[in-house]
Amino acid sequence: MPDAKQTERVQRFRKSRRERGDKEMNVWVPGLLSDAIDEAVENGRFKSRQEAITHALEATFAHKERIVVT
């Protein structure tokens, strides 16, 4: 059974993200891509999967320059 305090924290987190304009999206990722994302995180290229995926999306769709420590 989920912890009530943890559930509250998650709800607050999601609310704050929505308020700043972020959207939650669920997608299926092919195994090879998932492995490549995990490897990039393990090697320290990104702090998290979310950061790696956001970087890829921005590079493809927003054309923003991102500084990545390699």
DSSP file (Angstrom, degrees, kcal/mol; ACC not computed):
  #  RESIDUE AA STRUCTURE BP1 BP2  ACC     N-H-->O    O-->H-N    N-H-->O    O-->H-N    TCO  KAPPA ALPHA  PHI   PSI    X-CA   Y-CA   Z-CA
    1    1 A M              0   0    0      0, 0.0     3,-0.1     0, 0.0     0, 0.0   0.000 360.0 360.0 360.0 132.4    0.0    0.0    0.0
    2    2 A P        -     0   0    0      0, 0.0     2,-0.3     0, 0.0     3,-0.0  -0.269 360.0-109.5 -63.9 145.8    1.4    3.4   -1.0
    3    3 A D     >  -     0   0    0      1,-0.1     4,-2.4     2,-0.0     5,-0.2  -0.598  20.3-138.7 -73.7 130.2    2.7    5.7    1.8
    4    4 A A  H  > S+     0   0    0     -2,-0.3     4,-2.2     1,-0.2    -1,-0.1   0.875 102.6  50.6 -61.2 -39.5    0.3    8.7    2.2
    5    5 A K  H  > S+     0   0    0      2,-0.2     4,-2.3     1,-0.2    -1,-0.2   0.898 110.7  49.1 -66.7 -39.1    3.2   11.2    2.6
    6    6 A Q  H  > S+     0   0    0      2,-0.2     4,-2.4     1,-0.2    -2,-0.2   0.915 109.9  51.4 -65.3 -42.2    4.9    9.9   -0.5
    7    7 A T  H  X S+     0   0    0     -4,-2.4     4,-2.3     1,-0.2    -2,-0.2   0.912 109.9  50.1 -60.6 -43.3    1.7   10.2   -2.5
    8    8 A E  H  X S+     0   0    0     -4,-2.2     4,-2.6     2,-0.2    -1,-0.2   0.920 109.6  51.0 -60.1 -45.4    1.3   13.8   -1.3
    9    9 A R  H  X S+     0   0    0     -4,-2.3     4,-2.6     1,-0.2    -2,-0.2   0.916 110.7  48.4 -59.6 -44.2    4.9   14.6   -2.3
   10   10 A V  H  X S+     0   0    0     -4,-2.4     4,-2.8     1,-0.2    -1,-0.2   0.910 111.2  50.2 -63.9 -42.2    4.3   13.1   -5.8
   11   11 A Q  H  X S+     0   0    0     -4,-2.3     4,-2.3     2,-0.2    -2,-0.2   0.909 112.2  47.3 -63.0 -42.1    1.1   15.1   -6.2
   12   12 A R  H  X S+     0   0    0     -4,-2.6     4,-2.5     2,-0.2    -2,-0.2   0.913 112.4  50.5 -64.0 -42.5    2.8   18.4   -5.1
   13   13 A F  H  X S+     0   0    0     -4,-2.6     4,-2.1     2,-0.2    -2,-0.2   0.941 112.4  45.6 -60.2 -49.2    5.7   17.6   -7.5
   14   14 A R  H  X S+     0   0    0     -4,-2.8     4,-2.5     1,-0.2    -1,-0.2   0.894 112.2  52.0 -63.1 -40.0    3.4   17.0  -10.4
   15   15 A K  H  X S+     0   0    0     -4,-2.3     4,-2.5    -5,-0.2    -1,-0.2   0.925 109.6  49.0 -62.3 -44.8    1.3   20.1   -9.6
   16   16 A S  H  X S+     0   0    0     -4,-2.5     4,-1.3     1,-0.2    -1,-0.2   0.886 111.4  49.9 -64.3 -37.9    4.4   22.3   -9.6
   17   17 A R  H  <>S+     0   0    0     -4,-2.1     5,-2.4     2,-0.2     3,-0.2   0.915 111.2  48.7 -66.2 -42.2    5.6   20.9  -12.9
   18   18 A R  H ><5S+     0   0    0     -4,-2.5     3,-1.6     1,-0.2    -2,-0.2   0.905 107.5  56.3 -62.4 -40.9    2.2   21.5  -14.5
   19   19 A E  H 3<5S+     0   0    0     -4,-2.5    -1,-0.2     1,-0.3    -2,-0.2   0.812 105.8  50.3 -63.2 -30.2    2.1   25.0  -13.1
   20   20 A R  T 3<5S-     0   0    0     -4,-1.3    -1,-0.3    -3,-0.2    -2,-0.2   0.419 126.9-100.2 -89.3   3.9    5.4   25.8  -14.9
   21   21 A G  T < 5S+     0   0    0     -3,-1.6    -3,-0.2     1,-0.3    -2,-0.1   0.460  73.9 141.9  98.9   1.8    4.0   24.4  -18.1
   22   22 A D      < -     0   0    0     -5,-2.4     2,-0.4    -6,-0.2    -1,-0.3  -0.425  35.9-150.5 -74.5 152.8    5.6   20.9  -18.2
   23   23 A K        -     0   0    0     -2,-0.1     2,-0.5     2,-0.0    -5,-0.0  -0.978  10.7-130.5-125.3 138.9    3.5   18.0  -19.5
   24   24 A E        -     0   0    0     -2,-0.4     2,-0.4   -10,-0.0   -10,-0.0  -0.761  30.3-179.8 -88.0 129.2    3.8   14.4  -18.5
   25   25 A M        -     0   0    0     -2,-0.5     2,-0.5     2,-0.0    -2,-0.0  -0.995  17.2-153.0-132.2 135.4    4.0   12.0  -21.4
   26   26 A N        +     0   0    0     -2,-0.4     2,-0.3     2,-0.0    -2,-0.0  -0.932  23.9 168.9-107.9 127.5    4.3    8.3  -21.4
   27   27 A V        -     0   0    0     -2,-0.5     2,-0.5     2,-0.0    -2,-0.0  -0.961  35.3-119.9-135.6 153.2    6.1    6.6  -24.3
   28   28 A W        -     0   0    0     -2,-0.3    -2,-0.0     0, 0.0     0, 0.0  -0.815  29.6-160.0 -90.3 131.4    7.4    3.2  -25.2
   29   29 A V        -     0   0    0     -2,-0.5     5,-0.1     2,-0.0    -2,-0.0  -0.948  22.0-112.9-115.8 129.8   11.1    3.2  -25.9
   30   30 A P     >  -     0   0    0      0, 0.0     4,-2.4     0, 0.0     3,-0.5  -0.251  30.6-113.8 -58.1 148.4   12.8    0.5  -27.9
   31   31 A G  H  > S+     0   0    0      1,-0.2     4,-2.6     2,-0.2     5,-0.2   0.851 114.1  54.6 -53.8 -42.2   15.2   -1.6  -25.8
   32   32 A L  H  > S+     0   0    0      1,-0.2     4,-2.0     2,-0.2    -1,-0.2   0.895 111.0  45.7 -62.7 -39.4   18.3   -0.5  -27.7
   33   33 A L  H  > S+     0   0    0     -3,-0.5     4,-2.6     2,-0.2    -2,-0.2   0.905 111.3  52.2 -68.9 -40.5   17.5    3.2  -27.0
   34   34 A S  H  X S+     0   0    0     -4,-2.4     4,-2.6     1,-0.2    -2,-0.2   0.917 110.5  48.5 -60.1 -43.3   16.7    2.5  -23.4
   35   35 A D  H  X S+     0   0    0     -4,-2.6     4,-2.4    -5,-0.2    -1,-0.2   0.902 111.0  50.3 -63.1 -41.4   20.1    0.8  -23.0
   36   36 A A  H  X S+     0   0    0     -4,-2.0     4,-2.2     2,-0.2    -2,-0.2   0.887 111.0  48.9 -65.4 -39.3   21.9    3.7  -24.7
   37   37 A I  H  X S+     0   0    0     -4,-2.6     4,-2.0     2,-0.2    -2,-0.2   0.941 111.9  48.7 -64.5 -47.3   20.1    6.2  -22.4
   38   38 A D  H  X S+     0   0    0     -4,-2.6     4,-2.8     1,-0.2    -2,-0.2   0.892 110.8  51.3 -59.8 -39.9   21.1    4.1  -19.4
   39   39 A E  H  X S+     0   0    0     -4,-2.4     4,-2.4     2,-0.2     6,-0.2   0.907 108.0  51.4 -65.0 -41.7   24.7    3.9  -20.6
   40   40 A A  H  <>S+     0   0    0     -4,-2.2     5,-2.1     2,-0.2     6,-0.9   0.883 112.9  46.1 -62.7 -38.0   24.9    7.7  -21.1
   41   41 A V  H ><5S+     0   0    0     -4,-2.0     3,-1.4     4,-0.2    -2,-0.2   0.929 112.3  50.0 -68.9 -45.8   23.6    8.2  -17.5
   42   42 A E  H 3<5S+     0   0    0     -4,-2.8    -2,-0.2     1,-0.3    -1,-0.2   0.852 108.7  53.3 -61.2 -35.0   26.0    5.6  -16.1
   43   43 A N  T 3<5S-     0   0    0     -4,-2.4    -1,-0.3    -5,-0.2    -2,-0.2   0.490 118.0-113.2 -80.1  -2.6   28.9    7.2  -17.9
   44   44 A G  T < 5S+     0   0    0     -3,-1.4    -3,-0.2     2,-0.3    -2,-0.1   0.555  82.5 123.6  85.7   7.8   28.0   10.6  -16.3
   45   45 A R  S   <S+     0   0    0     -5,-2.1     2,-0.3    -6,-0.2    24,-0.3   0.866  83.7  18.7 -68.5 -33.9   27.0   12.3  -19.5
   46   46 A F  S    S-     0   0    0     -6,-0.9    -2,-0.3    -9,-0.1    -1,-0.1  -0.948  70.3-134.9-132.9 154.4   23.6   13.1  -18.0
   47   47 A K  S    S+     0   0    0     -2,-0.3     2,-0.3     1,-0.1    -1,-0.1   0.782  86.1   0.4 -77.9 -27.9   22.4   13.1  -14.4
   48   48 A S  S  > S-     0   0    0      1,-0.1     4,-1.9    -4,-0.0    -1,-0.1  -0.952  72.3-103.5-153.3 167.4   19.2   11.2  -15.1
   49   49 A R  H  > S+     0   0    0     -2,-0.3     4,-2.9     1,-0.2     5,-0.3   0.908 120.4  56.2 -61.0 -41.9   17.2    9.5  -17.8
   50   50 A Q  H  > S+     0   0    0      1,-0.2     4,-2.7     2,-0.2     5,-0.2   0.914 106.9  48.7 -58.6 -43.6   14.8   12.5  -17.9
   51   51 A E  H  > S+     0   0    0      2,-0.2     4,-2.3     1,-0.2    -1,-0.2   0.905 112.3  48.9 -63.6 -41.2   17.7   14.8  -18.6
   52   52 A A  H  X S+     0   0    0     -4,-1.9     4,-2.1     2,-0.2    -2,-0.2   0.923 114.3  44.5 -64.5 -44.7   19.0   12.6  -21.4
   53   53 A I  H  X S+     0   0    0     -4,-2.9     4,-2.5     2,-0.2    -2,-0.2   0.908 112.8  51.0 -68.1 -41.7   15.6   12.3  -23.0
   54   54 A T  H  X S+     0   0    0     -4,-2.7     4,-2.9    -5,-0.3     5,-0.2   0.909 108.8  52.7 -61.1 -42.0   14.9   16.1  -22.6
   55   55 A H  H  X S+     0   0    0     -4,-2.3     4,-2.6    -5,-0.2    -1,-0.2   0.936 110.5  47.0 -58.1 -47.4   18.2   16.8  -24.2
   56   56 A A  H  X S+     0   0    0     -4,-2.1     4,-1.7     1,-0.2    -2,-0.2   0.904 113.4  48.2 -63.1 -42.1   17.4   14.6  -27.2
   57   57 A L  H  X>S+     0   0    0     -4,-2.5     4,-3.3     2,-0.2     5,-0.6   0.918 112.9  47.7 -65.6 -43.0   13.9   16.1  -27.6
   58   58 A E  I  X>S+     0   0    0     -4,-2.9     5,-2.1     1,-0.2     4,-1.2   0.913 111.1  51.3 -63.5 -42.0   15.3   19.7  -27.4
   59   59 A A  I  <5S+     0   0    0     -4,-2.6    -1,-0.2    -5,-0.2    -2,-0.2   0.853 118.8  37.7 -63.9 -33.6   18.0   18.9  -29.9
   60   60 A T  I  <5S+     0   0    0     -4,-1.7    -2,-0.2    -5,-0.2    -1,-0.2   0.898 133.6  16.9 -84.3 -43.4   15.5   17.5  -32.3
   61   61 A F  I  <5S+     0   0    0     -4,-3.3    -3,-0.2    -5,-0.2    -2,-0.2   0.780 132.0  32.8-107.0 -30.9   12.5   19.8  -31.9
   62   62 A A  I  <<S-     0   0    0     -4,-1.2    -3,-0.2    -5,-0.6    -4,-0.1   0.624  83.0-142.9-104.3 -16.0   13.6   23.0  -30.2
   63   63 A H      < +     0   0    0     -5,-2.1     2,-0.3    -6,-0.2    -4,-0.2   0.847  41.2 161.7  54.4  38.3   17.1   23.3  -31.6
   64   64 A K        -     0   0    0     -6,-0.8     2,-0.4    -9,-0.1    -1,-0.2  -0.650  42.2-119.7 -87.0 144.5   18.3   24.6  -28.2
   65   65 A E        -     0   0    0     -2,-0.3     2,-0.4     2,-0.0    -1,-0.0  -0.709  33.7-171.6 -80.3 131.0   22.0   24.6  -27.4
   66   66 A R        -     0   0    0     -2,-0.4     2,-0.6   -11,-0.0   -11,-0.0  -0.977  20.1-136.1-125.5 141.0   22.7   22.5  -24.4
   67   67 A I        -     0   0    0     -2,-0.4     2,-0.5     2,-0.0    -2,-0.0  -0.852  25.7-175.4 -95.4 122.4   26.0   22.3  -22.5
   68   68 A V        -     0   0    0     -2,-0.6     2,-0.5   -22,-0.0   -22,-0.1  -0.976  22.0-134.3-122.3 126.3   26.7   18.6  -21.6
   69   69 A V              0   0    0     -2,-0.5    -2,-0.0   -24,-0.3     0, 0.0  -0.670 360.0 360.0 -78.9 124.8   29.7   17.7  -19.6
   70   70 A T              0   0    0     -2,-0.5    -1,-0.2   -24,-0.0   -25,-0.1   0.389 360.0 360.0-117.3 360.0   31.5   14.7  -21.2
